[in-house]
Amino acid sequence: MKKLIQFILFAGLGIVILTLVYRSQNTAFQEQCRLDGVPSDQCSLINKLLYDFSTVNMGWLLAVVGAFTVSNLFRAIRWQMLHEPMGYHIRLSNSFLTILLGYFANLGLPRMGEVVRPGSLARYENIPMEKVMGTMVIDRLVDFMCLILVIGLAFVFQGGVLLDFINKGKSSGNSGGGLLSNPIVWLILVLGLVGLVAAWVLRNRLMQLAVFQKFTGIVQGFRDGIRSVFQLQRPGLFIALSLGIWVMFFLQCYWNLKAFGPTAGLSAGAALMIFVFGTLGFVIPSPGGMGTFHALCIAGLSLYGVAGGDAFSYANIAFFTIQIFYNVVGGVLALVLLPIINKK
């Protein structure tokens, strides 16, 4: 029931955001039709969306699918490397398919893939779950560092556009103070400090409890997983794979732009900025980035003069190509193939 409620809430959030995006774009599209003298009965955003889908260049979309596949392969190899210092040599097939399964799970609940993916690998490779989770923390931390690098590059090459967006988004009101002005925050900090002191004083007695011993074992396994990054045998390859993943992500965005007529003429610099906007749309919790990805893609494209209706079509083309088509097909294949490959 808890999972069902979470699914309804997050799916509802994505649907609400997507509906709001559609309504705002439909209103702007109807107004443009009125200015152009097009009758309202001949002006449908849905019909435009269907038509735009029929005009995409399938060659570029196949290149997008290829780039995403290569990024997943790089991620699978990188995940193998993180387990090697702990003495685990996981199979590439399991690493790759559990990654696909994680993306598939994210379509149901935001971040659910970060539980399904390590859980599946731990099961099929017979590795303690806490150790796999430790490597997942490293995986996400490296991705976060790469995202910061990409944002920095976007600022360097498209700084003027980025600053314009930030200035438009600034609030003129007073924030009303920081977190430390809230007495509840202070109460939580004091209670946490008292709990830490009590745990330290009673540590010898706590160590004799079975539940505490189990907890320390989990913490130790989790720490082993995190420490694996400092014991890599080929750190240069690890860095190259990490950068390669994000190069493939960028190429996905750039080639998606090339696949759609109204965005095909945008430069690589513009693609970098739009890539940043779209990626931040996936950071916001909604199933597979539904709605949030669309809204931020449209905002990014508007900085380069792409009309709202065309931006809405692009966001849907990019979203459906990977998030719906690829991840659904890949997730189903992973569900079928993982038990077969690991039958013994």
VOBA-1610 file (N, C-alpha, C; in pm, whole numbers, padded with zeros to 5 digits, always signed):
BEGIN
Met+00082-00120+00000Met+00000+00000+00000Met+00087+00126+00000Lys+00197+00122+00077Lys+00287+00237+00081Lys+00345+00265-00057Lys+00392+00157-00126Lys+00448+00174-00259Lys+00342+00224-00356Leu+00220+00174-00342Leu+00111+00217-00430Leu+00083+00366-00412Ile+00081+00410-00286Ile+00055+00552-00258Ile+00168+00638-00315Gln+00293+00592-00298Gln+00407+00666-00353Gln+00398+00676-00505Phe+00362+00563-00567Phe+00350+00563-00712Phe+00244+00661-00758Ile+00129+00661-00692Ile+00019+00751-00730Ile+00062+00897-00713Leu+00131+00926-00602Leu+00173+01064-00576Leu+00272+01113-00681Phe+00377+01034-00706Phe+00480+01078-00799Phe+00430+01077-00944Ala+00351+00975-00978Ala+00294+00972-01113Ala+00198+01089-01131Gly+00121+01117-01024Gly+00031+01231-01031Gly+00105+01362-01047Leu+00221+01375-00978Leu+00303+01495-00992Leu+00349+01513-01137Gly+00399+01403-01195Gly+00444+01411-01335Gly+00332+01446-01430Ile+00216+01385-01409Ile+00102+01411-01497Ile+00054+01555-01483Val+00051+01605-01358Val+00008+01744-01336Val+00103+01841-01406Ile+00234+01819-01389Ile+00332+01909-01453Ile+00319+01902-01604Leu+00306+01779-01657Leu+00292+01763-01802Leu+00165+01828-01853Thr+00056+01817-01775Thr-00071+01880-01815Thr-00059+02031-01817Leu+00007+02087-01714Leu+00026+02232-01710Leu+00112+02280-01826Val+00218+02202-01856Val+00303+02238-01970Val+00222+02235-02099Tyr+00141+02131-02116Tyr+00060+02120-02238Tyr-00039+02236-02249Arg-00104+02269-02139Arg-00204+02377-02144Arg-00139+02511-02179Ser-00024+02538-02117Ser+00042+02666-02146Ser+00087+02672-02291Gln+00141+02560-02343Gln+00186+02557-02482Gln+00068+02561-02579Asn-00042+02497-02540Asn-00161+02499-02626Asn-00219+02639-02634Thr-00220+02711-02521Thr-00270+02850-02521Thr-00184+02937-02613Ala-00051+02924-02600Ala+00039+03002-02685Ala+00023+02962-02832Phe+00001+02834-02858Phe-00015+02786-02995Phe-00144+02841-03057Gln-00252+02842-02979Gln-00379+02897-03028Gln-00367+03046-03057Glu-00292+03117-02972Glu-00274+03261-02994Glu-00194+03286-03121Gln-00091+03202-03144Gln-00012+03217-03266Gln-00099+03190-03389Cys-00185+03090-03380Cys-00277+03060-03491Cys-00369+03179-03518Arg-00416+03243-03411Arg-00503+03359-03428Arg-00430+03472-03498Leu-00303+03494-03458Leu-00224+03599-03523Leu-00196+03567-03669Asp-00181+03438-03700Asp-00152+03397-03837Asp-00278+03383-03922Gly-00394+03402-03859Gly-00518+03391-03934Gly-00563+03248-03961Val-00515+03153-03882Val-00553+03013-03899Val-00678+02985-03817Pro-00784+02928-03875Pro-00906+02898-03800Pro-00878+02805-03682Ser-00949+02825-03573Ser-00924+02747-03451Ser-00950+02598-03471Asp-01046+02562-03561Asp-01073+02421-03583Asp-00962+02351-03663Gln-00870+02431-03718Gln-00758+02375-03791Gln-00626+02391-03714Cys-00637+02427-03588Cys-00520+02457-03506Cys-00521+02368-03382Ser-00459+02253-03392Ser-00456+02156-03282Ser-00311+02122-03248Leu-00274+02143-03123Leu-00138+02112-03080Leu-00112+01961-03087Ile-00214+01881-03057Ile-00199+01737-03066Ile-00168+01694-03209Asn-00245+01751-03304Asn-00220+01717-03445Asn-00079+01760-03487Lys-00036+01877-03438Lys+00100+01923-03470Lys+00203+01826-03412Leu+00179+01780-03290Leu+00271+01687-03226Leu+00282+01558-03306Leu+00168+01504-03349Leu+00169+01382-03428Leu+00240+01403-03562Tyr+00216+01519-03622Tyr+00282+01549-03749Tyr+00433+01561-03730Asp+00473+01629-03622Asp+00617+01647-03596Asp+00685+01512-03574Phe+00616+01421-03506Phe+00673+01287-03487Phe+00696+01218-03621Ser+00605+01241-03716Ser+00617+01175-03847Ser+00729+01233-03933Thr+00781+01351-03895Thr+00883+01416-03977Thr+01025+01397-03925Val+01041+01329-03811Val+01175+01317-03753Val+01264+01231-03842Asn+01392+01261-03835Asn+01492+01186-03910Asn+01528+01060-03831Met+01487+00943-03881Met+01508+00819-03807Met+01656+00784-03795Gly+01737+00829-03889Gly+01881+00803-03880Gly+01941+00865-03756Trp+01904+00992-03730Trp+01954+01058-03610Trp+01900+00992-03483Leu+01773+00948-03485Leu+01717+00883-03366Leu+01787+00750-03338Leu+01824+00678-03444Leu+01900+00555-03424Leu+02037+00586-03363Ala+02095+00700-03403Ala+02222+00742-03343Ala+02203+00774-03195Val+02089+00833-03160Val+02057+00862-03019Val+02050+00732-02939Val+01979+00634-02992Val+01967+00504-02926Val+02105+00440-02911Gly+02188+00451-03015Gly+02324+00397-03007Gly+02406+00464-02900Ala+02396+00597-02889Ala+02473+00670-02787Ala+02430+00630-02647Phe+02301+00612-02627Phe+02252+00572-02495Phe+02298+00430-02460Thr+02300+00343-02560Thr+02349+00207-02538Thr+02496+00206-02500Val+02576+00287-02568Val+02719+00295-02536Val+02739+00351-02395Ser+02660+00451-02358Ser+02672+00506-02222Ser+02641+00401-02117Asn+02541+00316-02144Asn+02508+00209-02049Asn+02619+00105-02043Leu+02682+00077-02156Leu+02794-00017-02158Leu+02911+00039-02078Phe+02942+00168-02097Phe+03048+00232-02019Phe+03016+00225-01870Arg+02890+00249-01835Arg+02850+00247-01693Arg+02863+00105-01636Ala+02829+00005-01718Ala+02839-00134-01673Ala+02984-00172-01646Ile+03074-00132-01736Ile+03217-00162-01715Ile+03269-00088-01592Arg+03227+00037-01576Arg+03270+00114-01460Arg+03222+00050-01331Trp+03101-00006-01333Trp+03047-00071-01213Trp+03124-00199-01183Gln+03166-00270-01287Gln+03253-00386-01267Gln+03380-00345-01193Met+03440-00236-01236Met+03567-00191-01178Met+03552-00156-01030Leu+03436-00103-00991Leu+03415-00065-00852Leu+03406-00186-00760His+03370-00302-00814His+03359-00422-00732His+03491-00500-00723Glu+03582-00476-00816Glu+03705-00554-00820Glu+03791-00539-00695Pro+03808-00417-00639Pro+03892-00407-00518Pro+03838-00486-00399Met+03708-00518-00398Met+03650-00597-00289Met+03658-00747-00318Gly+03715-00783-00434Gly+03731-00924-00468Gly+03615-00985-00543Tyr+03526-00901-00595Tyr+03410-00950-00671Tyr+03429-00919-00819His+03420-01021-00901His+03434-01004-01045His+03298-01032-01109Ile+03217-00928-01119Ile+03080-00945-01169Ile+03082-00955-01321Arg+02982-01023-01374Arg+02972-01041-01518Arg+02920-00914-01584Leu+02972-00884-01702Leu+02930-00765-01774Leu+02782-00773-01809Ser+02733-00891-01842Ser+02592-00906-01878Ser+02502-00869-01761Asn+02537-00913-01640Asn+02456-00878-01523Asn+02464-00730-01491Ser+02585-00674-01504Ser+02602-00532-01478Ser+02518-00448-01575Phe+02523-00484-01703Phe+02451-00409-01806Phe+02300-00423-01791Leu+02251-00545-01771Leu+02107-00568-01766Leu+02044-00510-01639Thr+02116-00513-01527Thr+02060-00453-01406Thr+02053-00301-01416Ile+02142-00242-01494Ile+02134-00098-01521Ile+02006-00068-01600Leu+01979-00148-01703Leu+01855-00130-01779Leu+01733-00149-01690Leu+01741-00246-01600Leu+01630-00271-01508Leu+01608-00152-01415Gly+01718-00087-01375Gly+01706+00030-01289Gly+01637+00146-01359Tyr+01673+00170-01487Tyr+01606+00275-01563Tyr+01457+00244-01578Phe+01425+00117-01599Phe+01285+00076-01613Phe+01208+00103-01485Ala+01270+00072-01370Ala+01204+00094-01241Ala+01179+00242-01214Asn+01268+00328-01263Asn+01251+00472-01243Asn+01126+00527-01310Leu+01075+00454-01411Leu+00951+00498-01475Leu+00832+00481-01382Gly+00845+00392-01283Gly+00737+00372-01188Gly+00745+00468-01071Leu+00862+00474-01008Leu+00885+00564-00895Leu+01020+00631-00910Pro+01028+00762-00885Pro+01158+00829-00892Pro+01259+00766-00797Arg+01380+00740-00846Arg+01490+00683-00770Arg+01468+00538-00729Met+01358+00477-00771Met+01338+00335-00740Met+01447+00250-00804Gly+01499+00294-00918Gly+01604+00220-00986Gly+01730+00208-00903Glu+01753+00302-00811Glu+01872+00298-00728Glu+01859+00196-00615Val+01741+00136-00602Val+01721+00023-00511Val+01713-00107-00590Val+01638-00104-00701Val+01620-00223-00783Val+01753-00267-00846Arg+01829-00170-00896Arg+01954-00203-00965Arg+02054-00274-00874Pro+02094-00218-00757Pro+02188-00290-00671Pro+02128-00415-00611Gly+01996-00414-00584Gly+01933-00533-00529Gly+01939-00650-00625Ser+01916-00622-00753Ser+01921-00727-00855Ser+02064-00781-00871Leu+02162-00689-00874Leu+02300-00732-00889Leu+02345-00813-00768Ala+02308-00768-00649Ala+02344-00841-00527Ala+02286-00982-00529Arg+02167-00996-00581Arg+02102-01127-00586Arg+02170-01219-00685Tyr+02192-01170-00808Tyr+02244-01257-00913Tyr+02394-01283-00900Glu+02467-01192-00837Glu+02611-01211-00820Glu+02648-01257-00680Asn+02546-01273-00593Asn+02568-01322-00457Asn+02668-01233-00381Ile+02640-01102-00383Ile+02723-01003-00313Ile+02637-00940-00204Pro+02691-00914-00086Pro+02613-00845+00018Pro+02557-00713-00034Met+02431-00690-00005Met+02362-00573-00057Met+02431-00443-00016Glu+02480-00437+00108Glu+02540-00312+00156Glu+02666-00277+00077Lys+02740-00378+00033Lys+02861-00351-00046Lys+02825-00295-00183Val+02721-00352-00244Val+02676-00301-00373Val+02623-00159-00359Met+02551-00132-00251Met+02500+00003-00228Met+02613+00103-00212Gly+02724+00059-00151Gly+02839+00148-00139Gly+02893+00188-00274Thr+02899+00092-00367Thr+02946+00125-00502Thr+02845+00214-00574Met+02716+00199-00541Met+02615+00287-00602Met+02634+00431-00559Val+02673+00451-00433Val+02699+00587-00384Val+02812+00649-00465Ile+02919+00572-00489Ile+03029+00622-00570Ile+02981+00652-00712Asp+02901+00563-00769Asp+02848+00581-00903Asp+02773+00713-00915Arg+02687+00740-00819Arg+02607+00863-00821Arg+02692+00986-00790Leu+02789+00971-00701Leu+02875+01084-00667Leu+02958+01126-00788Val+03011+01030-00863Val+03089+01062-00982Val+03000+01127-01087Asp+02876+01078-01100Asp+02782+01141-01194Asp+02753+01285-01154Phe+02740+01308-01024Phe+02714+01444-00977Phe+02831+01536-01010Met+02953+01486-00991Met+03071+01566-01025Met+03076+01595-01174Cys+03038+01497-01256Cys+03035+01519-01401Cys+02929+01621-01439Leu+02814+01617-01369Leu+02709+01715-01395Leu+02758+01857-01364Ile+02830+01872-01252Ile+02886+02003-01218Ile+02984+02048-01327Leu+03063+01954-01379Leu+03157+01986-01487Leu+03083+02031-01612Val+02974+01963-01645Val+02896+01999-01763Val+02833+02138-01746Ile+02781+02164-01627Ile+02724+02297-01601Ile+02833+02404-01613Gly+02953+02373-01564Gly+03064+02467-01577Gly+03099+02493-01722Leu+03101+02388-01805Leu+03129+02405-01948Leu+03021+02488-02016Ala+02896+02463-01977Ala+02786+02542-02034Ala+02801+02690-01997Phe+02848+02715-01874Phe+02868+02853-01831Phe+02981+02918-01911Val+03087+02839-01938Val+03201+02894-02012Val+03162+02928-02156Phe+03092+02836-02222Phe+03063+02853-02364Phe+02932+02926-02392Gln+02840+02924-02297Gln+02711+02991-02317Gln+02676+03074-02194Gly+02778+03135-02134Gly+02758+03206-02009Gly+02656+03316-02015Gly+02654+03391-02125Gly+02558+03500-02138Gly+02415+03452-02133Val+02387+03344-02203Val+02252+03288-02205Val+02214+03237-02066Leu+02307+03169-02000Leu+02281+03115-01867Leu+02256+03226-01766Leu+02335+03332-01772Leu+02316+03444-01678Leu+02183+03513-01701Asp+02142+03526-01826Asp+02012+03585-01854Asp+01900+03504-01789Phe+01911+03372-01799Phe+01808+03286-01739Phe+01807+03300-01587Ile+01928+03300-01526Ile+01935+03312-01381Ile+01878+03445-01334Asn+01910+03552-01405Asn+01861+03684-01366Asn+01710+03693-01376Lys+01653+03628-01476Lys+01507+03627-01491Lys+01440+03549-01379Gly+01511+03447-01327Gly+01452+03362-01224Gly+01472+03412-01083Lys+01550+03519-01065Lys+01577+03569-00930Lys+01450+03629-00868Ser+01432+03604-00741Ser+01318+03658-00669Ser+01356+03790-00605Ser+01264+03885-00611Ser+01290+04017-00553Ser+01253+04023-00406Gly+01185+03920-00353Gly+01142+03922-00215Gly+01250+03876-00119Asn+01222+03892+00012Asn+01315+03850+00117Asn+01287+03704+00151Ser+01389+03623+00166Ser+01370+03482+00194Ser+01322+03456+00337Gly+01335+03558+00425Gly+01284+03541+00561Gly+01380+03469+00654Gly+01507+03464+00624Gly+01604+03400+00712Gly+01638+03260+00668Gly+01747+03208+00722Gly+01792+03074+00685Gly+01732+02969+00776Leu+01783+02845+00762Leu+01731+02734+00840Leu+01756+02752+00989Leu+01871+02813+01023Leu+01905+02826+01164Leu+01814+02923+01238Ser+01731+02997+01168Ser+01634+03084+01235Ser+01509+03007+01278Asn+01501+02880+01240Asn+01385+02797+01273Asn+01413+02720+01402Pro+01329+02736+01507Pro+01355+02667+01635Pro+01347+02515+01622Ile+01267+02463+01527Ile+01256+02318+01509Ile+01390+02260+01464Val+01460+02335+01379Val+01591+02290+01334Val+01687+02280+01451Trp+01684+02382+01538Trp+01771+02380+01657Trp+01736+02263+01748Leu+01606+02234+01764Leu+01564+02122+01848Leu+01617+01990+01793Ile+01609+01973+01660Ile+01660+01850+01597Ile+01810+01837+01617Leu+01884+01949+01603Leu+02029+01948+01622Leu+02066+01911+01765Val+01993+01967+01864Val+02023+01938+02005Val+01994+01791+02036Leu+01878+01741+01990Leu+01844+01601+02014Leu+01944+01507+01948Gly+01989+01542+01827Gly+02089+01461+01760Gly+02220+01458+01835Leu+02261+01574+01889Leu+02385+01581+01966Leu+02375+01499+02094Val+02260+01508+02163Val+02240+01429+02285Val+02243+01280+02253Gly+02182+01241+02141Gly+02183+01100+02101Gly+02323+01050+02073Leu+02406+01131+02008Leu+02544+01091+01978Leu+02625+01075+02105Val+02607+01168+02201Val+02680+01159+02328Val+02638+01034+02405Ala+02506+01006+02407Ala+02458+00888+02478Ala+02511+00759+02413Ala+02514+00757+02280Ala+02565+00639+02210Ala+02713+00616+02240Trp+02788+00724+02252Trp+02931+00711+02283Trp+02953+00661+02425Val+02875+00713+02520Val+02889+00672+02660Val+02850+00525+02677Leu+02746+00483+02606Leu+02694+00346+02621Leu+02743+00253+02511Arg+02853+00288+02444Arg+02895+00213+02326Arg+02930+00068+02358Asn+02989+00042+02478Asn+03026-00096+02512Asn+02903-00185+02528Arg+02799-00132+02589Arg+02676-00210+02604Arg+02605-00227+02469Leu+02608-00123+02389Leu+02542-00131+02258Leu+02608-00235+02169Met+02742-00247+02180Met+02814-00341+02096Met+02774-00485+02123Gln+02714-00513+02242Gln+02673-00648+02276Gln+02536-00684+02221Leu+02463-00586+02172Leu+02329-00611+02118Leu+02340-00666+01977Ala+02258-00767+01946Ala+02260-00830+01813Ala+02223-00730+01704Val+02122-00647+01732Val+02078-00552+01630Val+02187-00451+01600Phe+02265-00412+01702Phe+02373-00317+01680Phe+02487-00382+01604Gln+02515-00509+01632Gln+02620-00581+01559Gln+02583-00594+01411Lys+02453-00620+01387Lys+02406-00628+01249Lys+02422-00493+01180Phe+02390-00387+01251Phe+02400-00252+01194Phe+02544-00217+01162Thr+02637-00249+01254Thr+02778-00219+01228Thr+02831-00300+01111Gly+02779-00423+01094Gly+02819-00502+00978Gly+02775-00439+00847Ile+02654-00384+00848Ile+02602-00315+00728Ile+02685-00190+00698Val+02717-00114+00804Val+02797+00007+00786Val+02935-00028+00731Gln+02994-00138+00783Gln+03126-00180+00737Gln+03123-00218+00589Gly+03019-00293+00549Gly+03006-00331+00408Gly+02984-00210+00319Phe+02904-00116+00368Phe+02878+00007+00293Phe+03007+00087+00275Arg+03088+00091+00382Arg+03215+00164+00376Arg+03313+00095+00281Asp+03310-00037+00280Asp+03397-00110+00187Asp+03363-00077+00043Gly+03233-00065+00016Gly+03191-00032-00120Gly+03238+00107-00161Ile+03231+00202-00069Ile+03274+00339-00099Ile+03426+00346-00115Arg+03498+00270-00031Arg+03645+00274-00035Arg+03700+00211-00163Ser+03615+00136-00236Ser+03664+00067-00355Ser+03719+00164-00459Val+03667+00286-00461Val+03712+00382-00563Val+03857+00423-00539Phe+03904+00413-00414Phe+04042+00451-00384Phe+04140+00335-00406Gln+04088+00219-00444Gln+04172+00102-00464Gln+04163+00049-00607Leu+04122+00134-00698Leu+04106+00092-00837Leu+04242+00060-00899Gln+04245-00046-00978Gln+04369-00086-01045Gln+04395+00000-01168Arg+04291+00051-01230Arg+04305+00132-01351Arg+04226+00262-01337Pro+04272+00354-01254Pro+04196+00478-01231Pro+04179+00561-01357Gly+04278+00555-01449Gly+04266+00631-01573Gly+04149+00583-01657Leu+04131+00451-01665Leu+04018+00396-01739Leu+03886+00435-01673Phe+03883+00435-01540Phe+03763+00473-01465Phe+03722+00617-01499Ile+03819+00707-01501Ile+03791+00847-01535Ile+03744+00860-01679Ala+03811+00787-01771Ala+03773+00792-01912Ala+03631+00742-01933Leu+03593+00634-01864Leu+03457+00581-01876Leu+03355+00681-01820Ser+03389+00744-01708Ser+03298+00841-01647Ser+03273+00959-01741Leu+03381+01011-01801Leu+03365+01121-01896Leu+03292+01073-02022Gly+03321+00949-02065Gly+03257+00896-02183Gly+03107+00883-02168Ile+03060+00847-02048Ile+02916+00838-02023Ile+02849+00971-02051Trp+02909+01079-02004Trp+02847+01210-02018Trp+02867+01268-02158Val+02971+01228-02226Val+02984+01265-02367Val+02871+01201-02447Met+02840+01075-02418Met+02729+01007-02485Met+02596+01073-02453Phe+02578+01115-02327Phe+02455+01186-02290Phe+02440+01315-02372Phe+02551+01388-02385Phe+02546+01511-02463Phe+02513+01482-02609Leu+02574+01379-02665Leu+02547+01344-02804Leu+02401+01304-02824Gln+02342+01240-02723Gln+02199+01210-02731Gln+02118+01337-02754Cys+02147+01438-02672Cys+02074+01565-02684Cys+02101+01630-02820Tyr+02228+01636-02859Tyr+02265+01702-02984Tyr+02202+01632-03104Trp+02206+01500-03104Trp+02150+01425-03217Trp+01997+01426-03216Asn+01939+01437-03098Asn+01793+01457-03093Asn+01754+01589-03157Leu+01833+01692-03130Leu+01808+01822-03193Leu+01821+01811-03344Lys+01920+01737-03391Lys+01940+01720-03535Lys+01825+01643-03600Ala+01759+01558-03524Ala+01653+01473-03579Ala+01525+01550-03609Phe+01510+01669-03548Phe+01384+01745-03560Phe+01411+01875-03635Gly+01337+01897-03741Gly+01361+02010-03830Gly+01377+02145-03762Pro+01282+02191-03678Pro+01293+02324-03618Pro+01413+02343-03525Thr+01475+02234-03478Thr+01590+02246-03388Thr+01720+02198-03453Ala+01712+02151-03577Ala+01830+02091-03642Ala+01943+02191-03663Gly+01912+02320-03672Gly+02014+02419-03699Gly+02084+02474-03576Leu+02045+02429-03457Leu+02109+02479-03335Leu+02252+02429-03324Ser+02337+02511-03267Ser+02480+02479-03256Ser+02506+02380-03144Ala+02629+02330-03139Ala+02670+02240-03031Ala+02667+02312-02896Gly+02700+02443-02897Gly+02694+02521-02773Gly+02553+02531-02720Ala+02456+02554-02809Ala+02316+02558-02768Ala+02273+02421-02716Ala+02319+02316-02783Ala+02286+02180-02739Ala+02338+02155-02598Leu+02456+02209-02566Leu+02512+02192-02433Leu+02423+02255-02327Met+02373+02376-02356Met+02285+02443-02261Met+02153+02368-02247Ile+02096+02326-02357Ile+01968+02252-02354Ile+01987+02119-02282Phe+02105+02059-02300Phe+02137+01935-02230Phe+02137+01956-02079Val+02193+02066-02034Val+02194+02097-01891Val+02051+02113-01839Phe+01969+02187-01911Phe+01830+02207-01869Phe+01757+02074-01861Gly+01769+01993-01965Gly+01700+01865-01968Gly+01746+01771-01857Thr+01878+01770-01829Thr+01930+01684-01724Thr+01877+01726-01588Leu+01868+01855-01563Leu+01810+01903-01437Leu+01664+01862-01425Gly+01596+01846-01539Gly+01458+01799-01537Gly+01446+01657-01485Phe+01552+01576-01504Phe+01550+01440-01452Phe+01587+01436-01304Val+01656+01540-01256Val+01693+01545-01115Val+01570+01566-01028Ile+01474+01647-01075Ile+01351+01673-01001Ile+01269+01544-00997Pro+01219+01502-00878Pro+01151+01372-00869Pro+01016+01367-00939Ser+01011+01293-01048Ser+00888+01256-01117Ser+00922+01132-01197Pro+00825+01046-01227Pro+00856+00919-01294Pro+00928+00939-01427Gly+01055+00902-01433Gly+01131+00912-01556Gly+01151+01054-01605Gly+01129+01154-01518Gly+01141+01293-01561Gly+01018+01345-01634Met+00907+01272-01626Met+00786+01313-01696Met+00738+01450-01647Gly+00717+01540-01740Gly+00670+01674-01706Gly+00783+01769-01673Thr+00868+01731-01577Thr+00979+01819-01539Thr+01080+01832-01653Phe+01110+01720-01719Phe+01199+01724-01835Phe+01139+01812-01944His+01011+01796-01972His+00945+01875-02076His+00952+02025-02045Ala+00920+02059-01919Ala+00915+02201-01882Ala+01052+02266-01896Leu+01159+02199-01849Leu+01291+02260-01855Leu+01349+02257-01996Cys+01316+02154-02074Cys+01359+02153-02215Cys+01299+02272-02291Ile+01171+02296-02268Ile+01104+02408-02334Ile+01168+02540-02291Ala+01200+02551-02160Ala+01265+02673-02110Ala+01401+02692-02175Gly+01478+02584-02188Gly+01609+02594-02251Gly+01600+02630-02398Leu+01507+02569-02469Leu+01490+02598-02613Leu+01440+02740-02636Ser+01362+02792-02543Ser+01311+02929-02560Ser+01424+03031-02559Leu+01537+02999-02494Leu+01650+03090-02492Leu+01713+03106-02630Tyr+01685+03012-02718Tyr+01742+03015-02853Tyr+01636+03039-02960Gly+01522+03094-02917Gly+01420+03137-03010Gly+01335+03027-03070Val+01335+02907-03012Val+01250+02799-03062Val+01109+02819-03010Ala+01010+02819-03097Ala+00871+02843-03059Ala+00823+02737-02962Gly+00726+02775-02879Gly+00676+02686-02775Gly+00623+02554-02829Gly+00546+02559-02937Gly+00492+02436-02994Gly+00600+02344-03045Asp+00701+02400-03111Asp+00813+02319-03160Asp+00895+02264-03043Ala+00914+02346-02939Ala+00989+02300-02821Ala+00916+02186-02752Phe+00784+02196-02746Phe+00703+02090-02684Phe+00717+01960-02764Ser+00716+01971-02896Ser+00733+01852-02981Ser+00870+01790-02961Tyr+00974+01875-02957Tyr+01110+01823-02936Tyr+01119+01748-02803Ala+01064+01808-02696Ala+01073+01745-02564Ala+01006+01607-02566Asn+00893+01597-02635Asn+00823+01468-02641Asn+00899+01367-02727Ile+00958+01413-02836Ile+01036+01322-02921Ile+01154+01266-02842Ala+01226+01353-02772Ala+01342+01309-02694Ala+01299+01218-02579Phe+01188+01252-02515Phe+01140+01175-02400Phe+01094+01036-02442Phe+01015+01029-02548Phe+00959+00901-02589Phe+01066+00810-02648Thr+01166+00866-02715Thr+01269+00783-02776Thr+01344+00701-02673Ile+01386+00764-02563Ile+01466+00695-02463Ile+01382+00649-02344Gln+01312+00743-02279Gln+01244+00710-02154Gln+01131+00610-02174Ile+01058+00618-02283Ile+00946+00526-02303Ile+00988+00407-02388Phe+01032+00432-02511Phe+01063+00321-02601Phe+01181+00239-02550Tyr+01297+00304-02535Tyr+01419+00230-02501Tyr+01410+00168-02362Asn+01372+00247-02262Asn+01376+00195-02126Asn+01269+00090-02099Val+01155+00100-02164Val+01053-00004-02148Val+01099-00134-02214Val+01145-00123-02339Val+01194-00242-02410Val+01314-00302-02337Gly+01409-00217-02297Gly+01528-00265-02227Gly+01494-00326-02092Gly+01400-00266-02020Gly+01360-00320-01890Gly+01293-00455-01901Val+01205-00471-02000Val+01139-00600-02020Val+01240-00707-02060Leu+01333-00671-02148Leu+01438-00766-02187Leu+01522-00807-02067Ala+01553-00710-01980Ala+01632-00742-01861Ala+01556-00838-01770Leu+01427-00816-01752Leu+01346-00905-01668Leu+01344-01047-01724Val+01344-01058-01857Val+01341-01190-01921Val+01478-01256-01919Leu+01583-01179-01952Leu+01716-01237-01973Leu+01791-01266-01843Leu+01773-01184-01740Leu+01850-01204-01617Leu+01828-01342-01555Pro+01705-01391-01541Pro+01688-01526-01486Pro+01746-01634-01577Ile+01742-01611-01708Ile+01794-01711-01802Ile+01947-01717-01793Ile+02011-01599-01797Ile+02157-01595-01792Ile+02210-01652-01660Asn+02134-01629-01551Asn+02180-01673-01419Asn+02106-01799-01373Lys+02065-01881-01467Lys+01986-02000-01435Lys+02060-02094-01341Lys+02193-02108-01359Lys+02268-02200-01275Lys+02291-02145-01135
//
